[in-house]
Amino acid sequence: MKHYFLVIAILPLFCFGSLSFADSVKDEIATLTAPPFVPPPITRKTPAKLIVNLEVVEKKMKIADGVDYTFWTFGGTVPGSFIRVREGDSVEFHLKNHPSSKMPHNIDLHAVTGQGGGAAASFTLPGHESVFSFKAINKGLYVYHCATAPVGMHIANGMYGLILVEPKEGLPKVDREYYVMQGDFYTKGKFGKQGYQPFDMEKAIDEKPTYVVFNGSATSMTGDNSLKANVGETVRLFVGNGGPNLVSSFHVIGEIFDKVYKEGASEFNTNIQTTLVPAGGSAIVEYKVDVSSNLVLVDHSIFRAFNKGALGIMKVEGAENKEIFSGKIADNVYLPEGGAIQKVTDKELVSAAATVEDQIKFGKNIYLQNCAACHQANGKGIPGAFPPLAGADYFNADWKRAIDVVKNGKTGAITVNGVLYNGVMPSLGLSEEDIANVLTYISHSWGNKKRVFKKSDVSAVPVRKEKPAEH
């Protein structure tokens, strides 16, 4: 009898304890962010009931300068909103399909353990909302995407994003975090074809993309949209690949990844140059920026970067560190026949080009040595790859801009004679006299407006530490 009463007396304590634990799991609205930004780290030490509100919107947006495309989006952006949850959270997911949508949509989250990653439970007609819940039991970085038939078409139109299940102990602190996701797109028109471009199913099935881009556009991370960091800071990139078809060889020109969490896993490798990100996969990369520079983010399947748009810029500001990277310290003439290597001074070059005819002659040699491989000996360029200089409106419209491009380089999209080009032209390190000569040659060739460029014209255009991305 005494034991019976003891059990009765203790039982309320267990009930009270259970209620206290339940009360400790609070409702919380998830913070969602548009690329390239990431919600702040989760500082909670306990699980929460996290409510995610995500809206599907079909909308026309820019895929390149002068080129529009109808994207199907999660949250109004491509990729969709970044979702950050904590390991152990109970996630209540609200998927809302905007009434203006033409199609039903759903969501398959690779972080979900359950039927279709939530796809069946979230099938949502236009003007409707679906609700389901899941437990975030596996830490890591995961892709989500639409899985409504035809699945490939929904993904190809931009319906993908990333969800981070942050470990209970959190991730190591870094100074900056960014969200970068690659995708391949299939349009009726060729790369750079101006105006509205519809989806091309045949190209998609044949896996022949017109565009391969980061964050939904060839200009998403160039010019004013470039990512930013300061010398000495640590950077973490949450990298995804929506596909639907191509594997990404993700690389940052000018950096080495200190850590790579391959395929978004918990363990990392160190000192990695390029990491593979499969379609429907992810990776976390971290590095410290040691010198001021313009880092170039690319898919190292390199024609995709310079000819299809998979290129972004991270502008790193701060003091130079000559010990780590000197920059060019000499520009000498090399005589492979066995002659001496001699340094050519500006004074010698000035005396060599005494007339305009001399400038044109010397400029032609400079052009053939430095420019013809890309722009071709006839100045016509390579369609879809390198812009023409022959009769080029971009060249003829602004002679100061022409000097600036040759002197400082050019990154990002430009339109030449109505065709879009997107890539990088590095500064070639030419002397001011060489720049004047080669531009004089170009301006007197192929039907261009004739102009004599002087060294003083080149001197008047300043050297830039940060190369201009847009003009």
GUSEBA-841821 format. One record per atom (N, C-alpha, C): residue in one letter; x, y, z. Coordinates in steps of 0.02 Angstrom, whole numbers, plus 32768, in hexadecimal, padded with zeros to 4 digits. Example, Ala and Ser with C-alpha at 12.3 -4.5 7.8 and 13.67 -1.06 7.14 Angstrom:
2
A82947EE48186A82677F1F8186A82947F5B8186S82827F908162S82AC7FCB8165S82858002818A
! end
This chain:
471
M80297FC48000M800080008000M802B803F8000K8063803D8027K808F80778029K80AD80837FE5H80C0804E7FC1H80DD80567F7DH80AA80747F4EY806A80627F56Y8035807C7F2BY803080C77F31F802D80DE7F71F802881267F7CF8067814B7F64L80A1812A7F67L80DF81497F50L80DC81567F05V80C281257EDFV80BB812D7E97V808C81667E87I805381697EABI8022819E7EA0I804181E27EAEA806A81E67EE1A808982267EF4A80BD823D7EC1I80E1820D7EA4I8117821F7E75I80FC822D7E30L80C6820D7E1BL80AC82137DD7L80A1825B7DC1P808482887DEAP807C82CD7DD3P80BF82EF7DC3L80F582DA7DE4L813682F87DD6L814B82E87D8EF814082A97D79F815182967D35F812582BC7D03C80E582C37D12C80B882E87CE5C80CE83317CE0F80E0834F7D1AF80F683957D1AF8136839E7CF1G8164836C7CF9G81A2836F7CD3G8195836A7C89S8167833F7C74S815783377C2DS813983777C11L810E83977C37L80EF83D67C20L8123840D7C1AS8153840D7C47S818684417C45S81B184397C06F81C183FC7BF3F81E983F07BB7F81C284077B79A818283F57B76A815A84097B3DA815684557B38D814D84767B72D814984BE7B72D818984DE7B5AS81C384BB7B62S820384D87B4FS820D84DA7B04V81E684B27ADEV81EA84B37A95V81BB84E97A7BK81D785237A6BK81B0855D7A57K81A685607A0CD816F857F79F8D8164858C79B1D819285C5799BE81AF85BE795FE81DC85F17945E81D285F578FAI81CE863178DFI81C7863B7897I820D863C7879A821986127847A825B860E7829A826A864E7801T82A786657808T82C0869C77DFT82D98680779DL82BD86987766L82D286827723L82F586BC7700T832786AD76D7T834B86E176B5T835286D0766BA835787067643A836286FF75FBA83AC86FA75EDP83C086D575B9P840786D175A8P842387167595P8462872475A6P849586F675C0P849A86F6760CF8466870D762EF846B87157676F845086D9769CV846486D476DBV8456869A7705V843A86B27747P840786907763P83EF86A377A5P8427869E77D9P842286C4780FP845786C17843P845B867C7864P8495866B787FP849C862B78A2P8468862478D9I845485E778E6I842485D9791BI844985D2795DT843585FA798ET845785FB79CFT843185D47A04R83F585BC79F3R83CF85957A24R83F585577A39K83EE85437A78K840D85067A91K83DB84CC7A96T839D84DA7A84T836984A77A88T834184A67A47P831F846F7A38P82F5846C79FCP82BA849B7A00A829E84AA79C7A826284D579C4A823284B77991K81F484CE7995K81C584C17960K81CD84FC792FL81EA84EE78F6L81FC852378C7L81C98524788EI81AB855D7883I81788565784FI819885867812V8195856277DAV81B1857B779BV8178858D776CN817685CC7756N814485E37726N816885F276E4L815885CB76B1L817A85D27670L814585D67639E814A860B7611E811A861675DCE813886077598V811285E3756EV812585D77529V810A860F74FDV8136862D74D6V8122866374A9V814186577464E8118865A7430E8130865773ECE8138869E73D2K817586B173BDK818086F773ACK81B686FD7377K81B187327350K81E28742731DK821B876A733DM825A87547331M82948776734CM82CD87747319K830187997328K833B879D72FCK836887617306I8379873D72D0I83AA870772D5I83EF872072BDA83EF87567295A842C8777727FA841887BE726AD844887E9725FD8438882D724AD8410882C720AG83D58849720CG83AA884D71D1G8385880D71C1V838887DC71EDV8368879B71E0V833A878A721BD82FB877F720CD82CA876D7240D82B487247238Y82A087077270Y828C86C17272Y825786B972A8T8227868D729DT81F4868072D1T820E864A7300F821E865F733DF823686307370F81FB861A739CW81FE85DD73B3W81D285C473E7W81FB85C27427T81E585E4745AT821185F27493T81F385DC74D6F821F85CE7505F820D85C8754CF82228609756DG81F08632757EG8200867175A1G820F86AB7573G820686A37531G821086DA7503G825786E274EAT828486B374FAT82C986B874E4T82E1867474CBV8317867674A3V83398639748EV8382863E74A4P839A861074CEP837585DA74EEP834185F5751FG831A85C8753BG82E885DD756BG830685F475ADS82DB860A75D9S82F18623761AS831C85F17640F8351860A7660F837B85DF768AF835685D276CBI8353859176DEI8330857D771BI83648563774CR8363857D7789R8394856877BCR836F854E77F9V8379850E7809V835984F07844V838F84D0786FR837C84BC78ABR83AB849D78D9R839C845378DDE83D1842B78E2E83C983E478EDE839C83D77928G836883AE791EG8338839F7953G82F983C97951D82F783FD7927D82BB84267921D828283FF7903S8246840F7918S820983F878F6S81F3842F78C7V81F284217887V81E584547855V819E844C783BE817784827842E813384847825E813884AD77E5F812E848C77ACF813A84AB776BF80F984C0774AH80F584FF7737H80BB851B7714H80D0852D76CDL80B98507769CL80C885177656L808B85377637K80958574761DK805D859B7601K806A85A775B7N803A8596758EN803F85A07546N801785DE7533H80388611751BH80178651750CH7FDE864774DAP7FA6866B74E3P7F6C866274B7P7F7C8670746DS7FB08698745FS7FC186A7741AS7FE7866F73F7S7FFB863C741CS8021860573FES7FF785E073CBK801985C77398K7FF7859F7365K7FF985547375M8027854073A1M803584FA73ACM802D84E873F6P801A84A97405P80218490744AP806B84847459H807E84897498H80C4847E74ACH80C5845974EFN80FF843E74FFN810B84207541N8153842A7554I81698409758AI81AF8410759EI81C983CD75B9D820383BB75A1D8228838075B8D8267839A75DBL82698395761DL82A483AA7642L82CF836E7651H830D836F763AH833983367647H8349832D7690A8339835F76B9A834483597702A830C83337724V82D783237700V829D8302771DV82A282B77717T82988294774FT8292824C774FT8247823B774CG823182247713G81E98216770AG81D8821576C0Q819A820276B1Q818481F8766DQ819382357641G81BD822A760EG81CB825D75DCG81EB829C75F7G820782997633G822482D57650G81F0830B765DG81B182F77662G817A8326766CG81548336762DA8167831975F4A814A832C75B4A80FF831E75B1A80EA82E275C4A80A382D075C0A807A82FA75F1A80958305762CA8071832B765FA806B8375764ES8095838D7620S809683D57612S807B83E675CDF805D83B775A9F804283C67567F800D83FC756DT80198435754AT7FF184717557T7FDA84917516L7F998499750EL7F7D84BA74D4L7F85850674DBP7F82852B74A3P7F84857474A8P7F4E858E74D6G7F6085BE7501G7F3085DA7530G7F2385B0756DH7F4C857C7578H7F44855075B2H7F84854E75DCE7F7D85327619E7FB4852B7647E7FB484E47663S7FEE84C57664S7FF584827682S8021848776C0V8011845E76F3V8037845E7731V804B84177743F8089840D7754F80A183CD776EF80DA83DB779ES80F083A777C2S812583B177F3S8158837977EDF819583887805F81C983557806F81FB8366783EK821F83347853K8253833C7886K829783417862A82BE83747873A8301837D7855A83328351787BI833983137866I836182E3788DI83A882DA7872N83B582F27834N83F882E97817N8417832E7808K844E833C7829K846F837C781DK8492837B77D9G849883B677BBG84B983BA7779G849883EF774EL84B283F97712L8498842976E1L8475840276AAY84368411769FY840D83E97672Y83EA8414763DV83DF83F67603V83BA841575CDV836F840975D8Y8347843975C5Y8300842D75BCY82ED84427575H82B78424755BH82A184347517H8259841F750EC823B843774D8C81F7842274C7C81FB83DC74A8A81C883B374B7A81C7836F749DA81848360747BT816483947461T8126838B743BT8138837B73F3A8114834C73D5A81218339738FA81108371735FP8139837A732AP81798359731FP81AF8378734CV81CE834E7375V81FB836673A9V8235838F738BG825283757355G828B83977337G827A83DE7322M823F83E87307M822A842B72F0M8224845B732AH820784447362H81FF846F739DH8244848473B8I8272845473BCI82B5846573D5I82D9849273A2A82D284837362A82F484AB732EA82DB84F3732EN82A084FF7347N82858543734AN82988567738BG82C3854773B4G82DE856973EEG82C285547431M829D851C7434M827D85097473M82AB84DD749DY82DA84FD74BEY830984DB74EBY8326850C751CG834284F27552G8362851C7584G838784F075B6L839D850F75EDL83C484EB7620L83A384F27665I83A684BC768BI839284BD76D2I83CD84A376FBL83E184C9772CL841784B67759L83FA849C7799V840B845E77ABV83FB844477EDV843A844D7817E843C8483783CE847884957862E84818465789CP84BE844D78A8P84C8841F78DFP84B7843F7923K84A684147953K8492842E7995K84C6845D79B3E8505844C79A8E853B847679C4E854A84B3799AG852984BA7960G853484F27934G857084E77907L857A851378D6L85B4851278ABL85E9854178C6P8629853478B7P865E856278CEP865085A978B4K866185DA78DBK8653862078C9K867F8636788FV86608659785EV868486797828V866C86C17822D869086E877FAD867E872F77F4D8645873A77C3R86438712778DR860F871C775AR85F786D97741E85B586D67733E8597869B7715E856F86B176D8Y8575868A76A2Y855086987665Y853086587649Y84FE8662761FY84D5862D7601Y84DE863075B5V84FB85FC7599V850A85FA7551V84F085B87536M84C585BB7503M84A9857D74E8M84A9857F749CQ84C4854C747EQ84CA85487435Q848C85267417G847C853A73DAG8447851973B5G8452851F736BD843884EF7344D843D84F272FCD83F8850072DEF83F7852E72ADF83B785457291F83B7853C7245Y837B8533722AY8372851E71E5Y8341854C71C3T835985787198T832F85A97176T832E859C712BK82F985B4710BK82F385AC70C3K832B85D1709FG8338860F70B4G836C86377095G83B1862470AFK83E586357089K84298629709DK843D865670D7F8476864670F5F8490866F712DF849486B87117G847686E4713EG8479872C7131G844587457100K841D871A70E2K83E8873070B5K83B8875C70DCQ83B0879B70C5Q838B87CD70ECQ834087C070EBG831F87DB711EG82D787D67124G82C1879B714EY8281878C714CY826587557173Y827687127152Q828C86E2717BQ829E86A07162Q8276866A7186P825186417163P822B860B7183P825685CD718FF823C85A071B7F825D856071C7F825D8532718AD8295850E7181D829C84DE714AD82A484987166M826E84707163M826F842D7180M829F83FF715BE82A68407711AE82D383DB70F3E831B83E5710AK833184237112K83748430712BK837E84127170A834A8417719AA835083FD71DFA835883B171DFI8331838F71B6I8337834671B2I837B83327196D839483587166D83D5834A7148D840F83617174E83FF838371ABE8431839C71DBE846283CC71B9K844783FB7192K846F842D7170K845884727187P8470848971C1P845784C871DDP846F850571B6T8443853771B3T845685787197T847C85A071CAY8466859C7209Y848585C1723FY849785907277V84D0859C7296V84E2857C72D5V84F685B57303V84CF85C17338V84D985FE735FV84D685F073AAF84EF861F73CFF84E886207418F84AD864D742AN848586377459N844E865F7475N8420867C7440G84138655740CG83DD866473DDG83EC869673A7S842986B173A4S843786E47372S848186E87364A849386F97325A84D987017313A84F8873D7335T84CF876A7350T84E987A77371T84D887A973BCS84C6876F73D9S84AF876F741FS84E587827450M85258776743EM855B8785746DM859587A9744AT858387D8741DT85B6880273FET85A2884A7406G85D1887873F9G85C288BF73FFG85AD88D17445D857788F7744BD855E890C748DD854588D174B6N853888987496N851F885D74BAN8558883074D2S8596884474C8S85CE881A74DDS85CC880E7528L85E187D2753DL85E887C37584L862187ED75A0K862087F875E1K8652882375FFK86738801763BA86B388117645A86D887FA7680A87138829768AN8731882676C5N876C884E76D5N87A6882076E4V87E2883976D4V881F881276E2V882087FD772BG883087BD7737G883487A3777AG87F487817791E87BD8788776CE877E876A7781E87798721776AT875186FB778ET874186B6777BT86FD86B57759V86F8868E7724V86BB868C76FBV86A2864476F7R8661863D76FER864185FB76F4R860F860176BCL861485D7768AL85E485D47653L85BB85957659F857A859D765BF854C85647655F853D855C760BV8558852875EDV8556851F75A5V852784E67593G84FA84F37564G84CD84BE754EG84CC84BA7502N84B0848474E9N84A8847B74A2N846284607495G8438848B7479G83F48475746AG83EF844A742DG8423844C7402G841F842873C4G83F0844B7394P83C58429736FP83B283E3737CP83E283AE7361N841483C37338N843B83907315N848683907327L84A683C9732BL84EE83CC732CL850C83C67372V854683A77376V856E83A673B3V859B83E473B3S85A2840573ECS85CA844273F1S86108431740CS8643845173EDS8687844E7407S869684927426F8682849B7464F868384DD7483F86C984F17498H86DD852D7485H872185467490H871E8591749BV874A85AB74C5V875285F374CEV8799860574B8I879E862A7480I87DF863C7464I8800866E7493G883B865B74ABG8860868674D9G885C86717521E883B8639752FE883686207574E883C85D47574I884C85BA75AFI884B857275BCI881B856875F6F87EF853775F1F87BF852B7627F87E4850C7662D87E2852F769BD8800851376D8D87DB84D576EEK879884D776E6K876E849D76F9K8739849476C3V872B845576B4V86F284447689V86CB840C76AAY868C841C76BBY865E83E976D3Y863D83CB7695K865B8396767BK8645837B763CK85FE8361763FE85D78375760DE859183627608E856983757646G858083AB7668G855B83C576A1G855F839B76DFA8590836D76E3A85958340771CA85B483627758S85BA833D778FS85D3835877CES861F835B77D0E8640832D77AFE8689832B77AFE86A583557776F86E2836E777FF86FE8398774BF874483817736N8756839276F7N879A838B76DEN87BB83D076DCT87FD83D276D8T8820841176DBT8849841E769CN8856845F768FN888084757657N886A84587614I882C84697602I880C845075C6I880984887592Q881C84787553Q881B84AA751EQ87D784AF74FCT87B8847674EDT8779847274C8T8750843974E5T8710844374EET86E7840E750BT86AB840074DEL869C83C074D6L866383AC74ADL862383B374D5V85F083D174B5V85AE83D774D4V857C83B774A3P8562837D74B3P8535835B7484P84F3837F747DA84D083727446A848C838B7440A846283707479G8440839D749CG841B838874D7G8447837F7514G8483839C7514G84B18396754CG84CC83D97563S84F983D67594S8510841475B3S8557840B75CDA8574844175E3A85B484417605A85B98480762FI85DF847C7664I85EF84B8768BI863A84C47684V864D84FF766EV8694850F7667V86A5854C7693E86E1854A76B0E86F7858076DCE873E859376CAY874D85D476CEY879185EC76C2Y879B863076E3K87D9863F76F0K87ED8680770AK880A86A876D1V87F586E776C9V880F87117693V884C873776AED8885872E768DD88C4874876A5D88DD87857680V88C687907642V88DD87C9761AV88A287EA75F8S88A9882B75EBS8875884E75C6S88758837757ES883B88297563S8836880F751FS87EC8809750DN87E187FC74CDN879F87E874B6N879F879D74ABL8784877774DAL8780872F74D3L8748871F74A2V875486ED7478V872386DC7444V870786977452L86C68693745EL86A38654746BL868E86367428V86A185F8741BV869185D973DBV867E859073E3D865C857773B1D865A852F73A4D869885227379H86C684F97391H870584F0736EH86FF84C37330S86C484AC7320S86B6849772DBS86B284D872B4I86EC84F272A1I86F9853A729DI86D2855E7266F86BF853B7231F8696855D71FEF86528572721BR863B854F724ER85FD8563726FR860685A77291A864185B272ACA864E85F172CFA8651862C729EF867986257269F8686865D723EF865886617201N862F862E71F7N8603862E71BCN85BA862071CCK85AB860B7208K856585FC7219K854E86207259G857C8643727CG8566866E72B3G8577865872F9A8598861D7302A85A586047346A85E286277363L85D886667375L860F8690738CL85F586C373BEG861986CB73F4G860986FE7426G8649871D7441I864287557462I867C8779747DI8674878474C8M86AA877A74ECM86AD87907532M86E487C57538K86D088027547K86FF8839754EK871C883A7595V875C882F759AV877E882F75DBV87A5887075E1E879388977613E87B488D8761FE87E388D3765AG881888FB7657G884888FD768EG888E89077676A88BC890376A4A890289107695A892088D9766BE895088EC7640E897488BB7619E89A688967646N89B688587632N89E888317656N8A1888167621K8A4E883C7616K8A7E882B75E1K8AA187E875EEE8AA487D3762DE8AC48794763DE8A9B87597623I8A59875F7628I8A2E872A760FI8A25872F75C4F8A1B876C75AAF8A1387757562F8A2F87B9754FS8A6187B87522S8A8587F57512S8A63881F74DDG8A39880074B2G8A2588217475G8A60881F7443K8A56883A7408K8A8C883873D6K8AC5886573ECI8B02884A73EDI8B3C88707401I8B6C887C73C6A8B5F885D738DA8B8988697352A8B6288587314D8B72887A72DDD8B54886D729CD8B8B88727269N8BAA8839725AN8BE688387230N8BD8881A71ECV8C03882B71BDV8BFF880C717BV8C2687CA717DY8C0787957164Y8C2687547164Y8C398742711CL8C7987317112L8C92871E70CFL8CA586D570CFP8C7786A870BBP8C84866070C0P8CBC86477093E8CD1866F7062E8D0686587035E8D4A86587056G8D4E866F7094G8D8E866F70B7G8DAA86B470C3G8D8786E870ABG8D9D872B70B8G8D92873F7100A8DAD87777113A8DA6878E7158A8D5E87A37166I8D4B879D71A4I8D0A87B671BAI8D1487FE71D0Q8CF0882C71AFQ8CFA887271BEQ8CBA889271D5K8CC088C27200K8C8688E77218K8C7B892271E9V8C3E892B71D1V8C2E896171A4V8C0F899A71CCT8C2B89D571C7T8C128A0D71EDT8BDF8A3471C5D8BB58A5B71E9D8B858A8571C8D8BA78AB67199K8BE38ACF71ADK8C078AFF7184K8C198AE17141E8C318AA37141E8C438A827103E8C068A7870D6L8BCC8A6670F6L8B908A5B70CFL8B768A9B70B0V8B7B8AD270D5V8B648B1270BBV8B8B8B25707CS8BCC8B1E707FS8BF58B2F7045S8BE98B00700BA8BD38AC1701AA8BC98A916FE4A8B8B8AA36FBBA8B568ABD6FDBA8B188ACD6FB8A8B168B186FAAA8B3A8B2D6F75A8B408B746F67A8B058B8E6F3FT8AE28B636F1BT8AAA8B796EF1T8A6D8B4D6EFEV8A358B636EE3V89F88B3B6EE9V8A018AF86EC6E8A238AF96E8EE8A308ABA6E6AE8A588A8A6E95D8A898AA66EBBD8AB08A7C6EE9D8A828A5F6F1FQ8A568A896F3AQ8A288A716F6EQ89FE8A386F54I89E58A3F6F17I89BA8A0B6EFBI89E389CB6EF1K8A2189D26ED9K8A4C89976ECDK8A5B89746F0FF8A72899C6F41F8A83897D6F81F8A4489636FA4G8A0D89886F9DG89CE89726FBCG89B689306FA0K89C089266F5FK89AC88E66F41K89D388AC6F60N8A1488B56F6AN8A3C88816F89N8A2388716FD0I8A1488A66FF5I89FB889D703AI89B888787037Y898D888B7008Y894C886A7002Y895388216FF2L897D88106FC2L898587CA6FAFL89A287A06FE7Q89CD87BE7011Q89EB879A7048Q89BD87927084N899187C2708FN896A87C470CEN891F87BD70C5C890487CF708CC88BC87D67085C889C87A67052A88C387927020A88A6876F6FE7A888B872A6FF9A88A6870A702CA888E86C8703FA884486C97051C882E86FF7071C87E887057085C87BE872B7051H87D68767703FH87AF87927012H87BB87836FC8Q87EB87566FB9Q87FB873E6F76Q882287736F4EA8849875B6F20A887487876EF9A884B87B86ECEN880D87A46EBCN87E287D06E94N87B587FB6EBFG87BD87F86F02G879688216F2FG874E880D6F39K873A87D46F1CK86F387C16F1FK86E187996F5EG871287886F88G870387646FC5G86EB871D6FB8I86D186FE6FEDI86B586BA6FE7I866D86BD7001P863B86AE6FD6P85F586B46FEBP85E7868E702CG85C686AF705AG85B486917099G85EC868D70CBA862986A070B7A8662869A70E3A868586DC70EEF86A286F870B8F86C8873670BEF86AC876A708EP869F87A670A6P867D87D9707DP86A987F17043P868A8808700DP86B088246FD5P86CB88696FE6L8702887A6FC5L871C88BF6FC6L870E88E16F84A870288BA6F50A86F488D56F0EA86AF88F56F0DG86AD89366F00G866D895A6EFFG864689556F40A866989516F78A864889456FB8A862F89866FD7D85EE898A6FE3D85D289C77001D85EE89D37047Y85FC899D706BY861789A570AFY865C89C670ADF868689B4707DF86C889D17076F86C48A19705DN869C8A25702BN869B8A67700AN86778A9D7033A864B8A887060A86228AB97083A86478AE370B6D867C8AC970D3D869C8AEB710CD86E68AD9710DW87128B0770F5W875A8AF770F1W877A8AF37136K87618B197167K877C8B1471ABK876C8AD071C9R87308AB771BBR871E8A7571D4R874A8A3F71B4A875A8A487174A87868A187152A87CA8A157175I87E58A4F7186I88258A5171A9I881E8A2E71EDD87E98A3D7210D87DE8A227253D87DB89D57251V87B989B9721FV87B38971721AV87F78950720EV881E896D71E0V8860894F71D2V88908959720CK888B8992722DK88BA89A37264K88AA897D72A4N8869897772B3N8854895C72F4N8831891872F1G881F890372B5G87F988C572AFG87AF88D272B5K8787889F72A9K873E88A572A9K871F886472BFT86F2886972EFT86CE882E7308T8683883A7303G865E880972ECG8616880E72EBG85F9881172A5A85B9882172A2A8594881E7263A859B885F723CI85A3885A71FBI859F889371CEI8576887F7191T855A88B17170T853588A57132T855988C670F9V856C88A070C7V858F88B9708CV856688AA704EN855488DF702AN852B88D86FEEN84ED88AE6FFAG84CF88BA7036G849088997047G849588537062V84D2883A706CV84DC87F67086V84FE87F970CAL84E587D170F9L850087D0713CL853D87A37141Y857187BC7163Y85AC87957173Y85B9879C71BEN85CF876771DDN85DB87697225N861A87427235G864C8763724FG868B8740725DG86BC876F727FV86FB875E7279V873087847299V876787927266M877987D2725FM87B487E4723AM87E687FE726DP881D87DB7277P884E87F272A9P8875882E7290S8890885472BES88C0888872ACS88FF88657293L8917887A7258L894E88567238L89928870724EG899388A57276G89D388BF728EG89FB88E27258L89D988FC7225L89FC892071EFL8A1389657208S8A48897E71EAS8A5E89C271F9S8A2B89F371DCE8A2D8A3171F3E89FE8A6371DAE8A088A6F7190E8A478A6D7179E8A558A757132E8A398A3B710AD8A3F89FE7124D8A2389C47102D89D789C970FCI89B789E07132I896E89E87130I89598A1B70FCA897D8A5370F9A896E8A8670C7A89768A6A7080N89AB8A437076N89B88A287033N898489F4701EV897389C6704BV894489927038V88FE89AF702DL88EA89E07054L88A989FF7049L88A88A297009T88E08A476FF9T88E48A6B6FB9T88DD8A3A6F7FY88FD8A006F85Y88F789CD6F50Y88AE89B66F4AI888E89A76F82I8848898F6F7FI881B89C46F61S88258A036F74S87F98A386F5CS88038A466F11H883C8A336EF5H88498A3C6EAEH883C89FC6E86S881B89CB6EA5S880F898B6E84S87C5897A6E83W87B089526E52W876F892F6E51W8733895F6E53G873B899A6E37G870289C86E33G86F489EE6E72N872289EF6EA2N87178A146EE0N87238A5F6ED5K870C8A886F04K87188ACF6F02K87628ADC6F0EK87818B006EE1K87C98B0B6EE6K87D98B3E6F1DR88078B2A6F48R881E8B566F7DR88668B456F8DV888F8B796F99V88D48B6F6FAEV88D68B756FFAF88E98B3F701BF88EF8B3E7063F89378B517076K893D8B7E70A5K897E8B9470BDK898C8B777102K89CC8B757112K89DE8B5E7155K89BF8B89718BS89BA8BCA717ES899B8BF771AFS89518BE671BAD892F8BCE7184D88E98BB7718DD88E58B7D71BDV89138B4E71B5V89148B1371E1V89268B267228S89568B53722FS896A8B6A7272S89308B8B7298A89048BAB7273A88CC8BCF7293A88988BA072B1V88988B61729BV88688B3072B7V888A8B0E72F2P886D8B13732EP88908AF97369P88928AAD736CV88C68A93738CV88CB8A4C739CV889C8A3E73D6R88768A0873D1R884689F77405R885D89BA742BK885989BD746DK886689807494K882D894F748BE87EF8969748AE87B48940747DE87A1894A7436K87A68915740DK8796891A73C6K874C892773BDP873A89557391P86F389657388P86CC892B736CA8692891D7389A866A88E57373A863488FB7342E861F89397345E85EB894F7318E85FE899372FBH85E689A172BFH85EF89E372A0H85AB89FA7287
! end
